[in-house]
Amino acid sequence: MPENDNILEAAMAHHHQGRLADAIDGYRQALKDRPGDIAAIAGLGAALRAAGKIADAVAILEAGCLE
């Protein structure tokens, strides 16, 4: 799904530029379209951790391991 790839790429760019809120939103949007996308799960977990939302990051990464 090319559109989802663009959403994921944009989320990654936001993440690398330190725009964590935008990155988190983008990763979540990508996961709505592809719930098991490991890159989106890992990116979301990393962005949440960087934003200080450790419990949320752990929950996302644990859930991703179960899929």
N, C-alpha and C positions, 0 to 999 in steps of 0.2 A: 504494500500500500504506500505509494510515493508520498501522499499527503502526510501520513504519519511519520515517514522518514524526515520530512521537512520540519515537523513539529519537534521531533527528537533532536535533530541537528540544532534547531534554534534554542532548545532547552540547554543543550550542551554548551553552546556559545555563551548563553547567559551565565551559566555556571562558571565557565572559565573566566568570564569578565567580572565575577563577583556579584552579579545581580541575582542573589539567591532566591528572592521571592518569585521573580520571573522564571527562574530555572525550575523551582518546585512546581509552579503552575504548569509549566510546559511538560515536565515529566509526568505529572498527573493526567494531563490531557492525552499524552501518548499512551498511557496505560489504560485509559478508557477505550481506546481503539484496539489496543493489543495488550490485554491483561498480563500475559506471561512474558512480555518483552524484557529479557534479562538486562539489556543496556539501560532501559528506562527504570527498572527496579533498582539497579545498582546506582544509577545517577541520582535517583530520588533519595535513596538512603544516604548517599554522600552529601547531597545538598542539605538535607535535613540535619545531618550531623554538623556540617559547617555552620548552619544557622543556630546551633545550640539546642536543637530539638532531638536530643539523644533517644528518648523513649520512642518517639515516632519513627526515628531512623531504624532502631532495632526491630520494631514491629513490622515495618515494611520489608526489611531484609529477611526476617524470619518467615514471613508469609511467602516471600518470593522463593525461599528454599523449599517450601512445601508444595509448590506448584509443579 
